[in-house]
Amino acid sequence: MGEKVYRMMRGAGATSITVGVIALVVGIASGILLIISGAKLIAGKSKIIF
């Protein structure tokens, strides 16, 4: 019985680490894209006429 619980905990831990790494990569990538698009908007600010 104890071995079954140990396997379940190990699987949950591995899943948590995997999801954490994926969330970290997606967060960094989206942050970089937002910074780039914001820089392009600021650079083109003088071309906007209202």
PDBQT receptor file of N, H, CA, C and O in Angstrom, charges set to zero:
ATOM      1  N   MET A   1       0.823  -1.194   0.000  1.00  0.00    +0.000 N 
ATOM      2  CA  MET A   1       0.000   0.000   0.000  1.00  0.00    +0.000 C 
ATOM      3  C   MET A   1       0.863   1.253   0.000  1.00  0.00    +0.000 C 
ATOM      4  O   MET A   1       0.566   2.211  -0.714  1.00  0.00    +0.000 OA
ATOM      5  N   GLY A   2       1.930   1.254   0.794  1.00  0.00    +0.000 N 
ATOM      6  H   GLY A   2       2.171   0.476   1.374  1.00  0.00    +0.000 HD
ATOM      7  CA  GLY A   2       2.807   2.418   0.884  1.00  0.00    +0.000 C 
ATOM      8  C   GLY A   2       3.507   2.706  -0.431  1.00  0.00    +0.000 C 
ATOM      9  O   GLY A   2       3.733   3.863  -0.785  1.00  0.00    +0.000 OA
ATOM     10  N   GLU A   3       3.852   1.636  -1.160  1.00  0.00    +0.000 N 
ATOM     11  H   GLU A   3       3.668   0.696  -0.873  1.00  0.00    +0.000 HD
ATOM     12  CA  GLU A   3       4.539   1.824  -2.442  1.00  0.00    +0.000 C 
ATOM     13  C   GLU A   3       3.619   2.488  -3.458  1.00  0.00    +0.000 C 
ATOM     14  O   GLU A   3       4.073   3.293  -4.272  1.00  0.00    +0.000 OA
ATOM     15  N   LYS A   4       2.347   2.162  -3.417  1.00  0.00    +0.000 N 
ATOM     16  H   LYS A   4       1.979   1.509  -2.756  1.00  0.00    +0.000 HD
ATOM     17  CA  LYS A   4       1.380   2.756  -4.337  1.00  0.00    +0.000 C 
ATOM     18  C   LYS A   4       1.250   4.264  -4.090  1.00  0.00    +0.000 C 
ATOM     19  O   LYS A   4       1.173   5.056  -5.028  1.00  0.00    +0.000 OA
ATOM     20  N   VAL A   5       1.228   4.635  -2.826  1.00  0.00    +0.000 N 
ATOM     21  H   VAL A   5       1.291   3.991  -2.064  1.00  0.00    +0.000 HD
ATOM     22  CA  VAL A   5       1.152   6.058  -2.473  1.00  0.00    +0.000 C 
ATOM     23  C   VAL A   5       2.418   6.778  -2.911  1.00  0.00    +0.000 C 
ATOM     24  O   VAL A   5       2.356   7.904  -3.406  1.00  0.00    +0.000 OA
ATOM     25  N   TYR A   6       3.569   6.132  -2.731  1.00  0.00    +0.000 N 
ATOM     26  H   TYR A   6       3.620   5.217  -2.329  1.00  0.00    +0.000 HD
ATOM     27  CA  TYR A   6       4.838   6.725  -3.134  1.00  0.00    +0.000 C 
ATOM     28  C   TYR A   6       4.869   6.976  -4.637  1.00  0.00    +0.000 C 
ATOM     29  O   TYR A   6       5.331   8.028  -5.078  1.00  0.00    +0.000 OA
ATOM     30  N   ARG A   7       4.386   6.026  -5.422  1.00  0.00    +0.000 N 
ATOM     31  H   ARG A   7       4.011   5.172  -5.063  1.00  0.00    +0.000 HD
ATOM     32  CA  ARG A   7       4.352   6.196  -6.876  1.00  0.00    +0.000 C 
ATOM     33  C   ARG A   7       3.436   7.348  -7.270  1.00  0.00    +0.000 C 
ATOM     34  O   ARG A   7       3.756   8.123  -8.171  1.00  0.00    +0.000 OA
ATOM     35  N   MET A   8       2.291   7.459  -6.588  1.00  0.00    +0.000 N 
ATOM     36  H   MET A   8       2.031   6.830  -5.856  1.00  0.00    +0.000 HD
ATOM     37  CA  MET A   8       1.348   8.525  -6.893  1.00  0.00    +0.000 C 
ATOM     38  C   MET A   8       1.968   9.891  -6.564  1.00  0.00    +0.000 C 
ATOM     39  O   MET A   8       1.818  10.842  -7.331  1.00  0.00    +0.000 OA
ATOM     40  N   MET A   9       2.653   9.982  -5.443  1.00  0.00    +0.000 N 
ATOM     41  H   MET A   9       2.776   9.209  -4.820  1.00  0.00    +0.000 HD
ATOM     42  CA  MET A   9       3.297  11.239  -5.055  1.00  0.00    +0.000 C 
ATOM     43  C   MET A   9       4.414  11.604  -6.022  1.00  0.00    +0.000 C 
ATOM     44  O   MET A   9       4.593  12.777  -6.352  1.00  0.00    +0.000 OA
ATOM     45  N   ARG A  10       5.163  10.613  -6.475  1.00  0.00    +0.000 N 
ATOM     46  H   ARG A  10       5.017   9.660  -6.207  1.00  0.00    +0.000 HD
ATOM     47  CA  ARG A  10       6.240  10.861  -7.427  1.00  0.00    +0.000 C 
ATOM     48  C   ARG A  10       5.672  11.374  -8.745  1.00  0.00    +0.000 C 
ATOM     49  O   ARG A  10       6.228  12.294  -9.345  1.00  0.00    +0.000 OA
ATOM     50  N   GLY A  11       4.568  10.782  -9.199  1.00  0.00    +0.000 N 
ATOM     51  H   GLY A  11       4.117  10.034  -8.712  1.00  0.00    +0.000 HD
ATOM     52  CA  GLY A  11       3.924  11.233 -10.435  1.00  0.00    +0.000 C 
ATOM     53  C   GLY A  11       3.383  12.645 -10.311  1.00  0.00    +0.000 C 
ATOM     54  O   GLY A  11       3.488  13.440 -11.245  1.00  0.00    +0.000 OA
ATOM     55  N   ALA A  12       2.803  12.957  -9.158  1.00  0.00    +0.000 N 
ATOM     56  H   ALA A  12       2.717  12.311  -8.399  1.00  0.00    +0.000 HD
ATOM     57  CA  ALA A  12       2.281  14.305  -8.930  1.00  0.00    +0.000 C 
ATOM     58  C   ALA A  12       3.409  15.323  -8.896  1.00  0.00    +0.000 C 
ATOM     59  O   ALA A  12       3.263  16.430  -9.414  1.00  0.00    +0.000 OA
ATOM     60  N   GLY A  13       4.515  14.964  -8.300  1.00  0.00    +0.000 N 
ATOM     61  H   GLY A  13       4.634  14.064  -7.879  1.00  0.00    +0.000 HD
ATOM     62  CA  GLY A  13       5.666  15.865  -8.248  1.00  0.00    +0.000 C 
ATOM     63  C   GLY A  13       6.248  16.121  -9.627  1.00  0.00    +0.000 C 
ATOM     64  O   GLY A  13       6.574  17.259  -9.967  1.00  0.00    +0.000 OA
ATOM     65  N   ALA A  14       6.377  15.075 -10.416  1.00  0.00    +0.000 N 
ATOM     66  H   ALA A  14       6.112  14.151 -10.139  1.00  0.00    +0.000 HD
ATOM     67  CA  ALA A  14       6.902  15.231 -11.769  1.00  0.00    +0.000 C 
ATOM     68  C   ALA A  14       5.972  16.079 -12.621  1.00  0.00    +0.000 C 
ATOM     69  O   ALA A  14       6.431  16.904 -13.412  1.00  0.00    +0.000 OA
ATOM     70  N   THR A  15       4.671  15.881 -12.466  1.00  0.00    +0.000 N 
ATOM     71  H   THR A  15       4.299  15.211 -11.824  1.00  0.00    +0.000 HD
ATOM     72  CA  THR A  15       3.701  16.685 -13.213  1.00  0.00    +0.000 C 
ATOM     73  C   THR A  15       3.776  18.147 -12.803  1.00  0.00    +0.000 C 
ATOM     74  O   THR A  15       3.703  19.035 -13.652  1.00  0.00    +0.000 OA
ATOM     75  N   SER A  16       3.918  18.401 -11.519  1.00  0.00    +0.000 N 
ATOM     76  H   SER A  16       3.977  17.679 -10.829  1.00  0.00    +0.000 HD
ATOM     77  CA  SER A  16       4.013  19.779 -11.034  1.00  0.00    +0.000 C 
ATOM     78  C   SER A  16       5.250  20.478 -11.581  1.00  0.00    +0.000 C 
ATOM     79  O   SER A  16       5.179  21.640 -11.981  1.00  0.00    +0.000 OA
ATOM     80  N   ILE A  17       6.364  19.793 -11.601  1.00  0.00    +0.000 N 
ATOM     81  H   ILE A  17       6.421  18.849 -11.276  1.00  0.00    +0.000 HD
ATOM     82  CA  ILE A  17       7.592  20.374 -12.135  1.00  0.00    +0.000 C 
ATOM     83  C   ILE A  17       7.438  20.651 -13.626  1.00  0.00    +0.000 C 
ATOM     84  O   ILE A  17       7.861  21.703 -14.105  1.00  0.00    +0.000 OA
ATOM     85  N   THR A  18       6.843  19.726 -14.358  1.00  0.00    +0.000 N 
ATOM     86  H   THR A  18       6.499  18.872 -13.969  1.00  0.00    +0.000 HD
ATOM     87  CA  THR A  18       6.656  19.909 -15.797  1.00  0.00    +0.000 C 
ATOM     88  C   THR A  18       5.757  21.105 -16.084  1.00  0.00    +0.000 C 
ATOM     89  O   THR A  18       6.077  21.934 -16.936  1.00  0.00    +0.000 OA
ATOM     90  N   VAL A  19       4.648  21.198 -15.384  1.00  0.00    +0.000 N 
ATOM     91  H   VAL A  19       4.388  20.525 -14.691  1.00  0.00    +0.000 HD
ATOM     92  CA  VAL A  19       3.727  22.324 -15.585  1.00  0.00    +0.000 C 
ATOM     93  C   VAL A  19       4.398  23.637 -15.198  1.00  0.00    +0.000 C 
ATOM     94  O   VAL A  19       4.188  24.652 -15.862  1.00  0.00    +0.000 OA
ATOM     95  N   GLY A  20       5.189  23.636 -14.154  1.00  0.00    +0.000 N 
ATOM     96  H   GLY A  20       5.360  22.812 -13.614  1.00  0.00    +0.000 HD
ATOM     97  CA  GLY A  20       5.907  24.842 -13.739  1.00  0.00    +0.000 C 
ATOM     98  C   GLY A  20       6.902  25.312 -14.781  1.00  0.00    +0.000 C 
ATOM     99  O   GLY A  20       6.997  26.509 -15.053  1.00  0.00    +0.000 OA
ATOM    100  N   VAL A  21       7.637  24.394 -15.364  1.00  0.00    +0.000 N 
ATOM    101  H   VAL A  21       7.559  23.421 -15.143  1.00  0.00    +0.000 HD
ATOM    102  CA  VAL A  21       8.617  24.755 -16.392  1.00  0.00    +0.000 C 
ATOM    103  C   VAL A  21       7.903  25.298 -17.628  1.00  0.00    +0.000 C 
ATOM    104  O   VAL A  21       8.342  26.287 -18.216  1.00  0.00    +0.000 OA
ATOM    105  N   ILE A  22       6.814  24.660 -18.020  1.00  0.00    +0.000 N 
ATOM    106  H   ILE A  22       6.457  23.856 -17.544  1.00  0.00    +0.000 HD
ATOM    107  CA  ILE A  22       6.057  25.135 -19.189  1.00  0.00    +0.000 C 
ATOM    108  C   ILE A  22       5.498  26.529 -18.936  1.00  0.00    +0.000 C 
ATOM    109  O   ILE A  22       5.555  27.388 -19.815  1.00  0.00    +0.000 OA
ATOM    110  N   ALA A  23       4.958  26.761 -17.744  1.00  0.00    +0.000 N 
ATOM    111  H   ALA A  23       4.911  26.063 -17.029  1.00  0.00    +0.000 HD
ATOM    112  CA  ALA A  23       4.422  28.082 -17.406  1.00  0.00    +0.000 C 
ATOM    113  C   ALA A  23       5.520  29.140 -17.414  1.00  0.00    +0.000 C 
ATOM    114  O   ALA A  23       5.292  30.265 -17.857  1.00  0.00    +0.000 OA
ATOM    115  N   LEU A  24       6.698  28.791 -16.932  1.00  0.00    +0.000 N 
ATOM    116  H   LEU A  24       6.883  27.877 -16.572  1.00  0.00    +0.000 HD
ATOM    117  CA  LEU A  24       7.822  29.716 -16.922  1.00  0.00    +0.000 C 
ATOM    118  C   LEU A  24       8.239  30.093 -18.338  1.00  0.00    +0.000 C 
ATOM    119  O   LEU A  24       8.460  31.269 -18.629  1.00  0.00    +0.000 OA
ATOM    120  N   VAL A  25       8.347  29.109 -19.215  1.00  0.00    +0.000 N 
ATOM    121  H   VAL A  25       8.168  28.154 -18.979  1.00  0.00    +0.000 HD
ATOM    122  CA  VAL A  25       8.756  29.367 -20.600  1.00  0.00    +0.000 C 
ATOM    123  C   VAL A  25       7.714  30.219 -21.317  1.00  0.00    +0.000 C 
ATOM    124  O   VAL A  25       8.065  31.163 -22.026  1.00  0.00    +0.000 OA
ATOM    125  N   VAL A  26       6.435  29.893 -21.139  1.00  0.00    +0.000 N 
ATOM    126  H   VAL A  26       6.150  29.126 -20.564  1.00  0.00    +0.000 HD
ATOM    127  CA  VAL A  26       5.373  30.673 -21.789  1.00  0.00    +0.000 C 
ATOM    128  C   VAL A  26       5.358  32.097 -21.246  1.00  0.00    +0.000 C 
ATOM    129  O   VAL A  26       5.157  33.039 -22.011  1.00  0.00    +0.000 OA
ATOM    130  N   GLY A  27       5.564  32.273 -19.962  1.00  0.00    +0.000 N 
ATOM    131  H   GLY A  27       5.728  31.507 -19.340  1.00  0.00    +0.000 HD
ATOM    132  CA  GLY A  27       5.592  33.606 -19.369  1.00  0.00    +0.000 C 
ATOM    133  C   GLY A  27       6.736  34.450 -19.898  1.00  0.00    +0.000 C 
ATOM    134  O   GLY A  27       6.547  35.624 -20.214  1.00  0.00    +0.000 OA
ATOM    135  N   ILE A  28       7.907  33.870 -19.994  1.00  0.00    +0.000 N 
ATOM    136  H   ILE A  28       8.060  32.916 -19.737  1.00  0.00    +0.000 HD
ATOM    137  CA  ILE A  28       9.067  34.607 -20.507  1.00  0.00    +0.000 C 
ATOM    138  C   ILE A  28       8.860  34.967 -21.972  1.00  0.00    +0.000 C 
ATOM    139  O   ILE A  28       9.147  36.093 -22.380  1.00  0.00    +0.000 OA
ATOM    140  N   ALA A  29       8.365  34.024 -22.765  1.00  0.00    +0.000 N 
ATOM    141  H   ALA A  29       8.132  33.110 -22.434  1.00  0.00    +0.000 HD
ATOM    142  CA  ALA A  29       8.150  34.290 -24.192  1.00  0.00    +0.000 C 
ATOM    143  C   ALA A  29       7.107  35.381 -24.392  1.00  0.00    +0.000 C 
ATOM    144  O   ALA A  29       7.305  36.271 -25.219  1.00  0.00    +0.000 OA
ATOM    145  N   SER A  30       6.009  35.333 -23.659  1.00  0.00    +0.000 N 
ATOM    146  H   SER A  30       5.848  34.610 -22.987  1.00  0.00    +0.000 HD
ATOM    147  CA  SER A  30       4.978  36.357 -23.829  1.00  0.00    +0.000 C 
ATOM    148  C   SER A  30       5.483  37.714 -23.346  1.00  0.00    +0.000 C 
ATOM    149  O   SER A  30       5.137  38.740 -23.932  1.00  0.00    +0.000 OA
ATOM    150  N   GLY A  31       6.284  37.741 -22.302  1.00  0.00    +0.000 N 
ATOM    151  H   GLY A  31       6.565  36.908 -21.825  1.00  0.00    +0.000 HD
ATOM    152  CA  GLY A  31       6.857  38.997 -21.831  1.00  0.00    +0.000 C 
ATOM    153  C   GLY A  31       7.775  39.626 -22.865  1.00  0.00    +0.000 C 
ATOM    154  O   GLY A  31       7.741  40.838 -23.079  1.00  0.00    +0.000 OA
ATOM    155  N   ILE A  32       8.583  38.814 -23.498  1.00  0.00    +0.000 N 
ATOM    156  H   ILE A  32       8.610  37.830 -23.325  1.00  0.00    +0.000 HD
ATOM    157  CA  ILE A  32       9.482  39.325 -24.540  1.00  0.00    +0.000 C 
ATOM    158  C   ILE A  32       8.673  39.879 -25.715  1.00  0.00    +0.000 C 
ATOM    159  O   ILE A  32       8.989  40.946 -26.242  1.00  0.00    +0.000 OA
ATOM    160  N   LEU A  33       7.629  39.151 -26.123  1.00  0.00    +0.000 N 
ATOM    161  H   LEU A  33       7.372  38.285 -25.695  1.00  0.00    +0.000 HD
ATOM    162  CA  LEU A  33       6.802  39.632 -27.225  1.00  0.00    +0.000 C 
ATOM    163  C   LEU A  33       6.103  40.940 -26.876  1.00  0.00    +0.000 C 
ATOM    164  O   LEU A  33       5.989  41.823 -27.725  1.00  0.00    +0.000 OA
ATOM    165  N   LEU A  34       5.634  41.074 -25.640  1.00  0.00    +0.000 N 
ATOM    166  H   LEU A  34       5.727  40.356 -24.950  1.00  0.00    +0.000 HD
ATOM    167  CA  LEU A  34       4.988  42.317 -25.218  1.00  0.00    +0.000 C 
ATOM    168  C   LEU A  34       5.968  43.480 -25.196  1.00  0.00    +0.000 C 
ATOM    169  O   LEU A  34       5.607  44.593 -25.579  1.00  0.00    +0.000 OA
ATOM    170  N   ILE A  35       7.179  43.251 -24.764  1.00  0.00    +0.000 N 
ATOM    171  H   ILE A  35       7.472  42.347 -24.453  1.00  0.00    +0.000 HD
ATOM    172  CA  ILE A  35       8.197  44.308 -24.748  1.00  0.00    +0.000 C 
ATOM    173  C   ILE A  35       8.526  44.750 -26.166  1.00  0.00    +0.000 C 
ATOM    174  O   ILE A  35       8.659  45.945 -26.428  1.00  0.00    +0.000 OA
ATOM    175  N   ILE A  36       8.658  43.799 -27.082  1.00  0.00    +0.000 N 
ATOM    176  H   ILE A  36       8.550  42.828 -26.870  1.00  0.00    +0.000 HD
ATOM    177  CA  ILE A  36       8.976  44.127 -28.476  1.00  0.00    +0.000 C 
ATOM    178  C   ILE A  36       7.845  44.920 -29.114  1.00  0.00    +0.000 C 
ATOM    179  O   ILE A  36       8.091  45.922 -29.786  1.00  0.00    +0.000 OA
ATOM    180  N   SER A  37       6.601  44.475 -28.908  1.00  0.00    +0.000 N 
ATOM    181  H   SER A  37       6.402  43.661 -28.362  1.00  0.00    +0.000 HD
ATOM    182  CA  SER A  37       5.480  45.193 -29.520  1.00  0.00    +0.000 C 
ATOM    183  C   SER A  37       5.316  46.583 -28.903  1.00  0.00    +0.000 C 
ATOM    184  O   SER A  37       4.964  47.526 -29.612  1.00  0.00    +0.000 OA
ATOM    185  N   GLY A  38       5.559  46.727 -27.617  1.00  0.00    +0.000 N 
ATOM    186  H   GLY A  38       5.844  45.961 -27.041  1.00  0.00    +0.000 HD
ATOM    187  CA  GLY A  38       5.500  48.041 -26.984  1.00  0.00    +0.000 C 
ATOM    188  C   GLY A  38       6.581  48.970 -27.514  1.00  0.00    +0.000 C 
ATOM    189  O   GLY A  38       6.331  50.156 -27.726  1.00  0.00    +0.000 OA
ATOM    190  N   ALA A  39       7.769  48.444 -27.727  1.00  0.00    +0.000 N 
ATOM    191  H   ALA A  39       7.972  47.480 -27.554  1.00  0.00    +0.000 HD
ATOM    192  CA  ALA A  39       8.856  49.254 -28.276  1.00  0.00    +0.000 C 
ATOM    193  C   ALA A  39       8.525  49.720 -29.687  1.00  0.00    +0.000 C 
ATOM    194  O   ALA A  39       8.845  50.850 -30.056  1.00  0.00    +0.000 OA
ATOM    195  N   LYS A  40       7.890  48.865 -30.475  1.00  0.00    +0.000 N 
ATOM    196  H   LYS A  40       7.630  47.947 -30.175  1.00  0.00    +0.000 HD
ATOM    197  CA  LYS A  40       7.488  49.262 -31.831  1.00  0.00    +0.000 C 
ATOM    198  C   LYS A  40       6.427  50.350 -31.788  1.00  0.00    +0.000 C 
ATOM    199  O   LYS A  40       6.451  51.268 -32.607  1.00  0.00    +0.000 OA
ATOM    200  N   LEU A  41       5.503  50.261 -30.850  1.00  0.00    +0.000 N 
ATOM    201  H   LEU A  41       5.484  49.515 -30.184  1.00  0.00    +0.000 HD
ATOM    202  CA  LEU A  41       4.483  51.300 -30.706  1.00  0.00    +0.000 C 
ATOM    203  C   LEU A  41       5.103  52.628 -30.301  1.00  0.00    +0.000 C 
ATOM    204  O   LEU A  41       4.731  53.672 -30.836  1.00  0.00    +0.000 OA
ATOM    205  N   ILE A  42       6.036  52.601 -29.373  1.00  0.00    +0.000 N 
ATOM    206  H   ILE A  42       6.338  51.753 -28.938  1.00  0.00    +0.000 HD
ATOM    207  CA  ILE A  42       6.689  53.834 -28.940  1.00  0.00    +0.000 C 
ATOM    208  C   ILE A  42       7.522  54.424 -30.068  1.00  0.00    +0.000 C 
ATOM    209  O   ILE A  42       7.560  55.642 -30.242  1.00  0.00    +0.000 OA
ATOM    210  N   ALA A  43       8.186  53.574 -30.831  1.00  0.00    +0.000 N 
ATOM    211  H   ALA A  43       8.155  52.584 -30.690  1.00  0.00    +0.000 HD
ATOM    212  CA  ALA A  43       9.002  54.060 -31.944  1.00  0.00    +0.000 C 
ATOM    213  C   ALA A  43       8.143  54.691 -33.031  1.00  0.00    +0.000 C 
ATOM    214  O   ALA A  43       8.572  55.651 -33.672  1.00  0.00    +0.000 OA
ATOM    215  N   GLY A  44       6.941  54.173 -33.249  1.00  0.00    +0.000 N 
ATOM    216  H   GLY A  44       6.592  53.394 -32.728  1.00  0.00    +0.000 HD
ATOM    217  CA  GLY A  44       6.068  54.712 -34.300  1.00  0.00    +0.000 C 
ATOM    218  C   GLY A  44       5.098  55.762 -33.795  1.00  0.00    +0.000 C 
ATOM    219  O   GLY A  44       4.166  56.131 -34.509  1.00  0.00    +0.000 OA
ATOM    220  N   LYS A  45       5.295  56.249 -32.580  1.00  0.00    +0.000 N 
ATOM    221  H   LYS A  45       6.052  55.949 -32.000  1.00  0.00    +0.000 HD
ATOM    222  CA  LYS A  45       4.372  57.215 -31.981  1.00  0.00    +0.000 C 
ATOM    223  C   LYS A  45       4.312  58.514 -32.758  1.00  0.00    +0.000 C 
ATOM    224  O   LYS A  45       3.249  59.131 -32.833  1.00  0.00    +0.000 OA
ATOM    225  N   SER A  46       5.419  58.944 -33.337  1.00  0.00    +0.000 N 
ATOM    226  H   SER A  46       6.281  58.443 -33.276  1.00  0.00    +0.000 HD
ATOM    227  CA  SER A  46       5.447  60.215 -34.060  1.00  0.00    +0.000 C 
ATOM    228  C   SER A  46       4.699  60.147 -35.383  1.00  0.00    +0.000 C 
ATOM    229  O   SER A  46       4.349  61.189 -35.937  1.00  0.00    +0.000 OA
ATOM    230  N   LYS A  47       4.445  58.966 -35.899  1.00  0.00    +0.000 N 
ATOM    231  H   LYS A  47       4.729  58.119 -35.449  1.00  0.00    +0.000 HD
ATOM    232  CA  LYS A  47       3.755  58.814 -37.182  1.00  0.00    +0.000 C 
ATOM    233  C   LYS A  47       2.233  58.822 -37.049  1.00  0.00    +0.000 C 
ATOM    234  O   LYS A  47       1.520  58.858 -38.052  1.00  0.00    +0.000 OA
ATOM    235  N   ILE A  48       1.738  58.789 -35.816  1.00  0.00    +0.000 N 
ATOM    236  H   ILE A  48       2.317  58.760 -35.001  1.00  0.00    +0.000 HD
ATOM    237  CA  ILE A  48       0.296  58.740 -35.591  1.00  0.00    +0.000 C 
ATOM    238  C   ILE A  48      -0.275  60.158 -35.598  1.00  0.00    +0.000 C 
ATOM    239  O   ILE A  48       0.211  61.038 -34.888  1.00  0.00    +0.000 OA
ATOM    240  N   ILE A  49      -1.312  60.363 -36.411  1.00  0.00    +0.000 N 
ATOM    241  H   ILE A  49      -1.707  59.648 -36.987  1.00  0.00    +0.000 HD
ATOM    242  CA  ILE A  49      -1.964  61.665 -36.498  1.00  0.00    +0.000 C 
ATOM    243  C   ILE A  49      -3.417  61.483 -36.096  1.00  0.00    +0.000 C 
ATOM    244  O   ILE A  49      -4.106  60.603 -36.612  1.00  0.00    +0.000 OA
ATOM    245  N   PHE A  50      -3.882  62.324 -35.169  1.00  0.00    +0.000 N 
ATOM    246  H   PHE A  50      -3.321  63.039 -34.750  1.00  0.00    +0.000 HD
ATOM    247  CA  PHE A  50      -5.277  62.244 -34.737  1.00  0.00    +0.000 C 
ATOM    248  C   PHE A  50      -6.072  63.359 -35.358  1.00  0.00    +0.000 C 
ATOM    249  O   PHE A  50      -7.275  63.468 -35.119  1.00  0.00    +0.000 OA
TER     250      PHE A  50
